[in-house]
Every structure is written in C-alpha cells, then in structure tokens.
C-alpha cells in the first residue's frame, strides 16, 4: 500500500476476489467502520454480537498494522493520495469493464507485440465458445488472426460484431498461398460465425460490452490525474471467461507499456493473486505469452510485476528466472 502514495499506480487482478479488502483501509481503524462488514451469522456462531466482532477485528488490524509501522496517519495519506476502484468484467456488481466492445488497433508498436496480442485474443475468444485452437493449424484461429491483423495493418479498429460479419464475408481471399474457400470452406466459416453470434446474443454476455472501456491509462489514473488502485475482480467468472479476460487485460498492459518512455523508477505495479493456471511450466494457455513478456521487459518501462501463488514450482521457470 505504501507504494501507492505519490505518483505511482497499481492494477490488481483478483481471481478469488480477496483484493477488494483493500477498500477496508479505514484511517481511524474504528470498530464502527468495520461493523457494516461483519458477518452476523459468523458472529452469532462465535457467541458474540456484531459490535463485539467489529471491535475485535478493528483491534486485530490496528495491532497488526502497527507491527509493520503503519499507523492511522499513513493510512489516511494513502486514502487521500489514491483512488480505489473495484472493476467487475462481465458483471455489474462493481464497475463493469467493456473488454471487447472495440478491438482497437494498438497503434505504433512492434510486430512481435501485435502478433502476441492477436494470438492471445484469437485463442481466448475461441476458448469462450469451446474451441481449443492451435495457432499454427486451426483454421478458426488462423482466420480470426488474419482478420484482426488485416484490420490493424490498415489502422482500423474492429469489434466482435464486425468480426462475425468478416468471418462470413472475409476481406481477404487467400490464407497463406491457399485460396480461402479451400482452406476454410464457407459452410465451416458459417458454423464458426454462428457460435460467436450465439455468444454475443446471450443475455449473460451483454455485460461484457457494458461499462467503461478497458483503457490501461484510465485504469491507472483518475481524470484529475490522481493515481488509481484498480482492483479487477474475476471471482464470479467461469474458468474460460477468466482466461479470456486475463489474456486481453495482460495484452492491453503490454501495449500500454510499449508506449511509455523507459525509466529506472517504478511508475506502476501489476499484482496478480492466485497465478496458478495462468503461467504454468509446460502448458501454453493464452495468458502465458503476455505474462512472460511483462516479466522479461516491464522493469525497463518502470512497471513492476508481483505474482502470488501457494506453490511457486507451478510457475514457468523462465518467469521465475526473471
């Protein structure tokens, strides 16, 4: 928390939802502040009132923080210096994030970054409709990747609706050196378009395109320039939805990072709790490539990366080395 005081910023990705507790940083550490968040059923089971449980919790926090040299003044400085916001992609329980309303062109970044971003998007969107696609052999993956690449190479943005239309009527006629209809027949393309359209037409999916656009600069700074602690909770999502969102978010962070000037000072932190499954030692989920890029290169741009897990050997050795 101390690192948030001043001009630095933070994005915290919270698969289990625990990081929302950062908003319970009450400067006075008063029992009354905690009482509204006490579980009445748990308190009754322990044989105490809600007020007594709140008083006990406040004392626990006060003593624990004091042991680290953190007193009320420091907490008050933190709350005055930074804005705390909880975002909930795919849900309106917090501040919703529009993660796929627009497939924005990343602009002037290197070809490797663009390729990684396109691969991550294609893999994760296909995962949402139950297609496990190999980037080198899957017609679905290759077609989507080429459609996004074609749009971005022309400086155009896209969206999911436009992508579905282009799958049916592609603006390209060859994939590699083979005619498009031979490589991926129209009937098979229609099957893919129908699957993606079913996803888009689902009422449950509507919340994915609601809310503010997932612009990293906006997540890190308030409109008046204050640093923001952006807590992104994905505890409510399915495994496929979590992988989809984390991949898109990490690629957005990489793209934002590439547009920053180099520095030896820490300007932002990316913290992810429960990293298990997103950066494994052998498998290659879509989230792995952008995470490895961040671990290798982010420090040069002043971006710190903090990962939490109960079992470090479940992480890729290249990441541990960095």
C-alpha positions as a Python dict, from the first residue, in 0.01 Angstrom:
ca = {
    (1, 'X'): (0, 0, 0),
    (2, 'X'): (284, 239, 74),
    (3, 'X'): (392, 229, -290),
    (4, 'X'): (61, 385, -394),
    (5, 'X'): (136, 708, -212),
    (6, 'X'): (264, 966, -457),
    (7, 'X'): (259, 929, -833),
    (8, 'X'): (268, 554, -869),
    (9, 'X'): (-24, 339, -979),
    (10, 'X'): (-144, -14, -939),
    (11, 'X'): (-360, -274, -1114),
    (12, 'X'): (-453, -574, -903),
    (13, 'X'): (-607, -877, -1070),
    (14, 'X'): (-804, -1078, -818),
    (15, 'X'): (-924, -1425, -930),
    (16, 'X'): (-1063, -1504, -583),
    (17, 'X'): (-1188, -1155, -507),
    (18, 'X'): (-975, -1110, -193),
    (19, 'X'): (-811, -787, -303),
    (20, 'X'): (-1133, -594, -257),
    (21, 'X'): (-1038, -590, 111),
    (22, 'X'): (-801, -304, 27),
    (23, 'X'): (-1105, -79, 39),
    (24, 'X'): (-1135, -163, 410),
    (25, 'X'): (-832, 53, 486),
    (26, 'X'): (-1009, 279, 736),
    (27, 'X'): (-778, 557, 862),
    (28, 'X'): (-930, 562, 1214),
    (29, 'X'): (-934, 181, 1244),
    (30, 'X'): (-1254, 231, 1440),
    (31, 'X'): (-1487, -56, 1528),
    (32, 'X'): (-1778, 133, 1376),
    (33, 'X'): (-1609, 130, 1036),
    (34, 'X'): (-1581, -248, 1043),
    (35, 'X'): (-1926, -327, 1180),
    (36, 'X'): (-2105, -293, 847),
    (37, 'X'): (-1880, -567, 705),
    (38, 'X'): (-1915, -817, 989),
    (39, 'X'): (-2079, -1150, 906),
    (40, 'X'): (-2369, -1154, 1153),
    (41, 'X'): (-2415, -1530, 1119),
    (42, 'X'): (-2045, -1597, 1190),
    (43, 'X'): (-2054, -1360, 1488),
    (44, 'X'): (-2359, -1534, 1632),
    (45, 'X'): (-2193, -1871, 1582),
    (46, 'X'): (-1894, -1743, 1781),
    (47, 'X'): (-2123, -1625, 2058),
    (48, 'X'): (-2059, -1251, 2017),
    (49, 'X'): (-2257, -956, 1886),
    (50, 'X'): (-2176, -784, 1558),
    (51, 'X'): (-2043, -485, 1752),
    (52, 'X'): (-1814, -706, 1958),
    (53, 'X'): (-1687, -883, 1647),
    (54, 'X'): (-1621, -546, 1482),
    (55, 'X'): (-1429, -424, 1786),
    (56, 'X'): (-1219, -741, 1785),
    (57, 'X'): (-1147, -705, 1413),
    (58, 'X'): (-1052, -339, 1450),
    (59, 'X'): (-811, -423, 1731),
    (60, 'X'): (-660, -705, 1524),
    (61, 'X'): (-599, -473, 1229),
    (62, 'X'): (-471, -187, 1446),
    (63, 'X'): (-219, -406, 1627),
    (64, 'X'): (-115, -593, 1315),
    (65, 'X'): (-53, -280, 1109),
    (66, 'X'): (128, -114, 1400),
    (67, 'X'): (371, -406, 1397),
    (68, 'X'): (467, -304, 1044),
    (69, 'X'): (499, 62, 1137),
    (70, 'X'): (171, 154, 971),
    (71, 'X'): (-40, 394, 1177),
    (72, 'X'): (-358, 594, 1113),
    (73, 'X'): (-167, 885, 958),
    (74, 'X'): (-12, 665, 692),
    (75, 'X'): (-346, 502, 607),
    (76, 'X'): (-508, 845, 582),
    (77, 'X'): (-230, 958, 346),
    (78, 'X'): (-289, 653, 129),
    (79, 'X'): (-662, 713, 106),
    (80, 'X'): (-612, 1081, 28),
    (81, 'X'): (-347, 1015, -238),
    (82, 'X'): (-500, 732, -438),
    (83, 'X'): (-841, 636, -574),
    (84, 'X'): (-960, 280, -506),
    (85, 'X'): (-1196, 123, -759),
    (86, 'X'): (-1325, -234, -797),
    (87, 'X'): (-1396, -341, -1154),
    (88, 'X'): (-1603, -649, -1239),
    (89, 'X'): (-1581, -752, -1606),
    (90, 'X'): (-1886, -949, -1714),
    (91, 'X'): (-2086, -820, -1417),
    (92, 'X'): (-2246, -501, -1291),
    (93, 'X'): (-2183, -580, -923),
    (94, 'X'): (-1884, -342, -937),
    (95, 'X'): (-1776, -105, -1214),
    (96, 'X'): (-1821, -306, -1537),
    (97, 'X'): (-1543, -312, -1794),
    (98, 'X'): (-1603, -322, -2167),
    (99, 'X'): (-1321, -554, -2263),
    (100, 'X'): (-1425, -645, -2620),
    (101, 'X'): (-1656, -369, -2736),
    (102, 'X'): (-1378, -244, -2957),
    (103, 'X'): (-1080, -435, -3090),
    (104, 'X'): (-870, -121, -3101),
    (105, 'X'): (-562, -109, -3316),
    (106, 'X'): (-262, -97, -3078),
    (107, 'X'): (-105, 176, -3288),
    (108, 'X'): (267, 215, -3334),
    (109, 'X'): (411, -86, -3152),
    (110, 'X'): (648, -358, -3266),
    (111, 'X'): (532, -650, -3477),
    (112, 'X'): (603, -905, -3202),
    (113, 'X'): (370, -728, -2959),
    (114, 'X'): (94, -710, -3219),
    (115, 'X'): (136, -1078, -3307),
    (116, 'X'): (118, -1180, -2940),
    (117, 'X'): (-191, -966, -2884),
    (118, 'X'): (-370, -1112, -3186),
    (119, 'X'): (-279, -1469, -3090),
    (120, 'X'): (-399, -1414, -2735),
    (121, 'X'): (-730, -1267, -2847),
    (122, 'X'): (-798, -1543, -3102),
    (123, 'X'): (-714, -1822, -2857),
    (124, 'X'): (-921, -1677, -2574),
    (125, 'X'): (-1231, -1586, -2779),
    (126, 'X'): (-1234, -1934, -2931),
    (127, 'X'): (-1196, -2080, -2583),
    (128, 'X'): (-1516, -1900, -2482),
    (129, 'X'): (-1710, -2098, -2744),
    (130, 'X'): (-1541, -2427, -2658),
    (131, 'X'): (-1286, -2444, -2941),
    (132, 'X'): (-934, -2543, -2838),
    (133, 'X'): (-740, -2397, -3127),
    (134, 'X'): (-376, -2439, -3224),
    (135, 'X'): (-240, -2110, -3363),
    (136, 'X'): (-46, -2297, -3632),
    (137, 'X'): (-304, -2549, -3753),
    (138, 'X'): (-656, -2443, -3653),
    (139, 'X'): (-849, -2284, -3943),
    (140, 'X'): (-1060, -2092, -3692),
    (141, 'X'): (-757, -1944, -3519),
    (142, 'X'): (-575, -1864, -3841),
    (143, 'X'): (-879, -1693, -3994),
    (144, 'X'): (-956, -1477, -3690),
    (145, 'X'): (-589, -1385, -3654),
    (146, 'X'): (-569, -1280, -4018),
    (147, 'X'): (-890, -1077, -3999),
    (148, 'X'): (-771, -884, -3694),
    (149, 'X'): (-424, -841, -3846),
    (150, 'X'): (-575, -714, -4172),
    (151, 'X'): (-781, -451, -3988),
    (152, 'X'): (-494, -335, -3770),
    (153, 'X'): (-247, -319, -4057),
    (154, 'X'): (-487, -71, -4220),
    (155, 'X'): (-511, 126, -3896),
    (156, 'X'): (-873, 20, -3840),
    (157, 'X'): (-1044, -72, -3515),
    (158, 'X'): (-1289, -361, -3505),
    (159, 'X'): (-1547, -513, -3273),
    (160, 'X'): (-1696, -856, -3222),
    (161, 'X'): (-1997, -780, -3443),
    (162, 'X'): (-1771, -669, -3725),
    (163, 'X'): (-1551, -975, -3679),
    (164, 'X'): (-1852, -1209, -3709),
    (165, 'X'): (-1953, -1034, -4032),
    (166, 'X'): (-1600, -1064, -4171),
    (167, 'X'): (-1587, -1436, -4090),
    (168, 'X'): (-1884, -1481, -4324),
    (169, 'X'): (-1753, -1239, -4586),
    (170, 'X'): (-1376, -1206, -4536),
    (171, 'X'): (-1190, -908, -4686),
    (172, 'X'): (-904, -1144, -4775),
    (173, 'X'): (-921, -1416, -5040),
    (174, 'X'): (-613, -1617, -4951),
    (175, 'X'): (-466, -1753, -4630),
    (176, 'X'): (-100, -1809, -4696),
    (177, 'X'): (-88, -1926, -5057),
    (178, 'X'): (-411, -2126, -5049),
    (179, 'X'): (-748, -1993, -5159),
    (180, 'X'): (-965, -1902, -4860),
    (181, 'X'): (-1262, -2119, -4959),
    (182, 'X'): (-1035, -2421, -4997),
    (183, 'X'): (-857, -2361, -4668),
    (184, 'X'): (-1175, -2280, -4474),
    (185, 'X'): (-1496, -2354, -4669),
    (186, 'X'): (-1792, -2112, -4641),
    (187, 'X'): (-2008, -2366, -4458),
    (188, 'X'): (-1742, -2413, -4189),
    (189, 'X'): (-1698, -2037, -4159),
    (190, 'X'): (-2074, -2002, -4108),
    (191, 'X'): (-2058, -2259, -3827),
    (192, 'X'): (-1789, -2052, -3657),
    (193, 'X'): (-1985, -1730, -3712),
    (194, 'X'): (-2297, -1888, -3559),
    (195, 'X'): (-2105, -1996, -3250),
    (196, 'X'): (-1963, -1649, -3196),
    (197, 'X'): (-2302, -1493, -3271),
    (198, 'X'): (-2463, -1721, -3013),
    (199, 'X'): (-2209, -1596, -2761),
    (200, 'X'): (-2280, -1234, -2849),
    (201, 'X'): (-2658, -1288, -2844),
    (202, 'X'): (-2653, -1448, -2499),
    (203, 'X'): (-2810, -1221, -2231),
    (204, 'X'): (-2533, -1327, -1994),
    (205, 'X'): (-2274, -1195, -2239),
    (206, 'X'): (-2431, -849, -2264),
    (207, 'X'): (-2248, -727, -1954),
    (208, 'X'): (-1913, -790, -2127),
    (209, 'X'): (-1969, -490, -2354),
    (210, 'X'): (-2107, -260, -2083),
    (211, 'X'): (-1920, -10, -1872),
    (212, 'X'): (-1603, 185, -1933),
    (213, 'X'): (-1352, 84, -2194),
    (214, 'X'): (-1061, -116, -2054),
    (215, 'X'): (-802, 151, -2126),
    (216, 'X'): (-495, 96, -1907),
    (217, 'X'): (-420, 466, -1874),
    (218, 'X'): (-771, 524, -1740),
    (219, 'X'): (-740, 230, -1502),
    (220, 'X'): (-417, 374, -1362),
    (221, 'X'): (-513, 741, -1337),
    (222, 'X'): (-831, 926, -1248),
    (223, 'X'): (-946, 1204, -1484),
    (224, 'X'): (-792, 1461, -1247),
    (225, 'X'): (-455, 1284, -1255),
    (226, 'X'): (-461, 1103, -919),
    (227, 'X'): (-308, 754, -910),
    (228, 'X'): (-565, 479, -901),
    (229, 'X'): (-557, 138, -738),
    (230, 'X'): (-764, -56, -990),
    (231, 'X'): (-881, -385, -839),
    (232, 'X'): (-1017, -617, -1107),
    (233, 'X'): (-1224, -895, -952),
    (234, 'X'): (-1289, -1203, -1168),
    (235, 'X'): (-1407, -1440, -893),
    (236, 'X'): (-1757, -1451, -1048),
    (237, 'X'): (-1637, -1571, -1389),
    (238, 'X'): (-1605, -1923, -1527),
    (239, 'X'): (-1258, -2063, -1594),
    (240, 'X'): (-1286, -1992, -1969),
    (241, 'X'): (-1409, -1638, -1903),
    (242, 'X'): (-1128, -1574, -1657),
    (243, 'X'): (-867, -1690, -1908),
    (244, 'X'): (-1026, -1475, -2178),
    (245, 'X'): (-1029, -1163, -1962),
    (246, 'X'): (-682, -1206, -1811),
    (247, 'X'): (-531, -1260, -2156),
    (248, 'X'): (-694, -949, -2300),
    (249, 'X'): (-601, -740, -1996),
    (250, 'X'): (-236, -851, -1998),
    (251, 'X'): (-208, -776, -2369),
    (252, 'X'): (-353, -430, -2304),
    (253, 'X'): (-91, -378, -2033),
    (254, 'X'): (187, -482, -2273),
    (255, 'X'): (57, -242, -2537),
    (256, 'X'): (35, 43, -2282),
    (257, 'X'): (385, -39, -2158),
    (258, 'X'): (531, -16, -2509),
    (259, 'X'): (406, 342, -2537),
    (260, 'X'): (581, 455, -2216),
    (261, 'X'): (930, 606, -2210),
    (262, 'X'): (1196, 396, -2042),
    (263, 'X'): (1274, 471, -1679),
    (264, 'X'): (1459, 326, -1382),
    (265, 'X'): (1186, 448, -1145),
    (266, 'X'): (880, 248, -1052),
    (267, 'X'): (576, 409, -1213),
    (268, 'X'): (318, 130, -1179),
    (269, 'X'): (257, -214, -1031),
    (270, 'X'): (73, -511, -1176),
    (271, 'X'): (-21, -752, -896),
    (272, 'X'): (-199, -1082, -959),
    (273, 'X'): (-322, -1307, -685),
    (274, 'X'): (-358, -1685, -740),
    (275, 'X'): (-147, -1702, -1056),
    (276, 'X'): (-184, -2083, -1075),
    (277, 'X'): (-305, -2194, -1419),
    (278, 'X'): (-224, -1867, -1595),
    (279, 'X'): (155, -1914, -1615),
    (280, 'X'): (221, -2290, -1595),
    (281, 'X'): (561, -2453, -1657),
    (282, 'X'): (467, -2667, -1958),
    (283, 'X'): (123, -2582, -2098),
    (284, 'X'): (71, -2270, -2310),
    (285, 'X'): (-256, -2101, -2216),
    (286, 'X'): (-323, -1769, -2396),
    (287, 'X'): (-226, -1572, -2084),
    (288, 'X'): (128, -1710, -2079),
    (289, 'X'): (287, -1513, -2364),
    (290, 'X'): (195, -1162, -2245),
    (291, 'X'): (285, -1250, -1886),
    (292, 'X'): (630, -1370, -1992),
    (293, 'X'): (678, -1052, -2195),
    (294, 'X'): (596, -844, -1888),
    (295, 'X'): (831, -1041, -1665),
    (296, 'X'): (1114, -1003, -1917),
    (297, 'X'): (1070, -642, -2020),
    (298, 'X'): (835, -447, -1791),
    (299, 'X'): (1105, -329, -1549),
    (300, 'X'): (1267, -123, -1826),
    (301, 'X'): (945, 77, -1854),
    (302, 'X'): (904, 126, -1479),
    (303, 'X'): (634, -141, -1446),
    (304, 'X'): (671, -381, -1155),
    (305, 'X'): (509, -725, -1164),
    (306, 'X'): (413, -908, -844),
    (307, 'X'): (267, -1259, -866),
    (308, 'X'): (123, -1458, -576),
    (309, 'X'): (84, -1835, -555),
    (310, 'X'): (85, -2104, -289),
    (311, 'X'): (318, -2321, -495),
    (312, 'X'): (596, -2146, -692),
    (313, 'X'): (702, -2465, -872),
    (314, 'X'): (374, -2442, -1066),
    (315, 'X'): (516, -2139, -1249),
    (316, 'X'): (716, -2137, -1570),
    (317, 'X'): (1091, -2144, -1497),
    (318, 'X'): (1155, -1859, -1743),
    (319, 'X'): (927, -1641, -1535),
    (320, 'X'): (1096, -1742, -1211),
    (321, 'X'): (1434, -1658, -1366),
    (322, 'X'): (1310, -1307, -1440),
}
